[in-house]
Amino acid sequence: MDSTAPVWLINAFGVAAGLCSMASFVPQIVKIWRERCATGVSVRMYIITIIGFCCWTIYGILSSAWPVAAANGVCIVLTVTILVLRLRFGEGQA
């Protein structure tokens, strides 16, 4: 018996994972933008997150896993946006 999942199921989970990862940052961006306050956002955490997404993007490119590269590339843009908003609207280090 073959234990490999069907390709459509694998792809469905991949798409769901990418969409969830990307969408998870949008509420934080909206909240910071509306409140013009980002003091509770950790600069160090977002720097580490950005490095992680850069590594995943490079992995996706090097392994020809373009969905991985694309999803993580979008996540880089979103997390950099949060970091920039934190630096603009935050006070001190969080």
N, C-alpha and C positions, 0 to 999 in steps of 0.2 A: 504494500500500500504506500502511495506517495504522500508524504507529510507536508509537501509544499503547498502553501495557500495559493488560491487563484490570483492571477496578476491584478485583476480588477479590485480585489480586496486589499492587496498590498498598496496599490495606487490610491485607493480611497483613504486608507489610514495615513499615507504620506501627505495627501492633499489636506486632510483634516488637521494633521499636526502642523503643517506650514501655516494654514489659515489661523489656527489658534495661537501660534507663536506670534504671528504678525498682529493679530487683533488684540492681544493682551496688553500691548503698549499704548493703544489708542486712548483708553479711558484716562490714563495718567497724563497724556499730552493735553487732552481736553480739560482736565481738572486744573492743571497748572496754568493753562492759557486763560481760562475763565477767572480763576482766583488771583492770578498774577502773583502767586506765591508758591515757592518750591522748597521751602526750608526743610521739609521732612524727607526730601529725596537725597539718598546717599550718593555722593560723587564717586567714592571708591567703588561702590557696588556697580555703578553704571560703567565705569572704566573697565572693570573686570568683565562685565557682560559684553561690552563692545569687543574686547579682545577675543572672547569666546566665539562671538558671531563671526569675527574676521577669520578665525581658525576654521570654523565650520564652512565658511564660504570658500576658502582656499581648498579645503578637503573636497568640497563638491566639485570645484573646477578641476582639480588634479585627478579625481576619480571619475570624471565625466558624469557626475550625478547632478545634472543641471537643475532639477527641482530643489535639491538641497542648497545649491549655490544661490539660486534666485531667492528662495524664501529667506535665507540667512542674510543675503544682501539687502533685502527690504528691511529686515530686523535691524541691521546696522544703521540704516537711515533713521528708523524710528527711535532707536536708543540714543543715537547722536543728537537727535532733536530734543529728547528729554534732557540730556546732559547740557545742551546749550541753554534750554529754558531754565534749568537749575542754576546755571552760572549767571543767567540774566536776572532771575526773579528770586534767587535764594540769598540768604544772608549767612555768612560764615560757612563753616564746614558741617555737613550732616553725616 
